[in-house]
Amino acid sequence: MTVEIKQLLSPGDVILGLRASDKRAVLRTLARHMASTLDLSPEEVSDAVLKREELGSTGVGNGVALPHSRLSAVQQPVAVLARLKRPIAFDAIDGQPVDVVALVLLPADSQGIPLNALACAARTLRDADVLSKVRRAADRDALYAALTAPAG
């Protein structure tokens, strides 16, 4: 089953111009957003995301990070995407600072769908045209449209 970005991300889950001093601050802010959206404890979400990040950086290169975590309270994959005001160090695989961060929360106990959800986010943000539009978007609506517009 192929997952589409619209299934993970609503227009309200796009943050433009997020100010953060470091990776931890970004992850905590995005975890708080997801916790309020899902009616979960901000600490539970934040702790899970930070624990996963300790296993290895989720900075995938080209200024993009895809932090993610599995939580038993999450029923279906969900995401929040932030374009940062200023790029930050993220220990990315290419050593470059990150300015686009998509936090993906996944159900703890399902099989293929979580991986499809993560692959969907990665595929979307790996597209040079999409990423360029995300970085140029003037507002939240334009950023969401850049992410969800059909390829081609």
Stockholm file with secondary structure:
# STOCKHOLM 1.0

chainA/1-152         MTVEIKQLLSPGDVILGLRASDKRAVLRTLARHMASTLDLSPEEVSDAVLKREELGSTGVGNGVALPHSRLSAVQQPVAVLARLKRPIAFDAIDGQPVDVVALVLLPADSQGIPLNALACAARTLRDADVLSKVRRAADRDALYAALTAPAG
#=GR chainA/1-152 SS CCCCHHHHCCGGGEEEEECCSSHHHHHHHHHHHHHHHHTCCHHHHHHHHHHHHHHSCCEEETTEECCEEEETTCCSCEEEEEEEEEEECCCCTTCCCEEEEEEEEEETTCSHHHHHHHHHHHHHHHCHHHHHHHHHCSSHHHHHHHHHSCCC
#=GC SS_cons         CCCCHHHHCCGGGEEEEECCSSHHHHHHHHHHHHHHHHTCCHHHHHHHHHHHHHHSCCEEETTEECCEEEETTCCSCEEEEEEEEEEECCCCTTCCCEEEEEEEEEETTCSHHHHHHHHHHHHHHHCHHHHHHHHHCSSHHHHHHHHHSCCC
//
